Amino acid sequence: MSILSWFKNPFKKKVEPRITQKDRESFAKIVLDKQKPTKKKKYVSKETYEINGITFKVGDKVICRSNEPHPLMVGKILEFWDNEGKWETSVPVVRNIKTGKVVNVHGVVKPYSKELMDTLKPMKPLEQWNSLVPEEVRYTEEQMLLKEENFKKRVLPKKKPLPKKN
């Protein structure tokens, strides 16, 4: 590398790039396309969905049971959530009638009936689960006791000891 390559020649003619009209139009098209907001199609959630052979609609009154010893939930279906069509299966979103709380139900969902409620009401939570699910996912008596004990340890608040009086 020579020393002369470090210095610019002040007498050398500058060569300007030739920009054609076609180049200008292409550039303008790229800039304009970036400025236009892309209209995303608004996703419309499903109004009906089939779960275990039963077709449910938005607004149906249902009985929901999880495999945890939480109380039995009765509510109305608000929607079927499938992550805007990205999932193959939908999860029913249910509003609890008593509390107003909205829950995604991943357990058992059955249509509400007075007969079914009368049958389930006297049972313990895991006995309700066993009556609603197929044989292969039912709990044994030992499993139910262990699950209830673990649930009480995990979920129920611990009582604070009373302060000592002096």
Residue pairs with C-beta under 8 A, 6 or more apart in sequence:
43 84
43 85
45 79
45 80
45 81
45 82
46 79
46 80
46 82
46 90
47 57
47 58
48 55
48 56
48 57
48 58
48 80
49 55
49 56
49 80
49 90
49 92
50 56
51 92
51 109
54 110
54 111
56 62
56 77
56 80
56 92
56 109
56 111
57 77
58 77
58 78
58 79
58 80
59 76
59 77
60 76
60 77
60 111
60 112
61 74
61 75
61 76
61 97
61 111
61 112
62 74
62 75
62 76
62 77
62 92
62 94
62 109
62 110
62 111
62 112
63 72
63 73
63 74
63 109
63 110
63 111
63 112
63 116
63 117
63 120
64 72
64 73
64 74
64 75
64 94
64 103
64 105
64 107
64 108
64 109
64 110
65 72
65 73
65 107
65 108
65 110
65 120
65 125
65 128
65 129
65 132
66 105
66 106
66 107
66 108
66 129
67 107
67 126
67 129
68 125
68 147
68 151
69 124
69 125
69 126
69 147
69 148
69 151
70 125
71 125
72 120
72 121
72 125
72 128
73 94
73 96
73 103
73 105
74 96
74 97
74 98
74 112
74 117
75 94
75 95
75 96
75 97
75 103
76 94
76 95
76 97
77 92
77 93
77 94
78 93
78 94
78 95
78 102
79 92
79 93
80 90
80 91
80 92
80 93
81 90
81 91
81 92
81 93
81 104
82 88
82 89
82 90
82 91
91 104
91 105
91 106
92 104
92 105
92 109
93 102
93 103
93 104
93 105
94 102
94 103
94 105
94 109
95 101
95 102
95 103
96 102
96 103
107 129
108 129
108 132
108 133
110 116
110 132
119 131
120 128
120 131
120 132
123 131
124 144
124 148
125 148
126 139
126 144
126 147
126 148
127 144
129 138
129 139
130 138
130 139
130 144
139 147
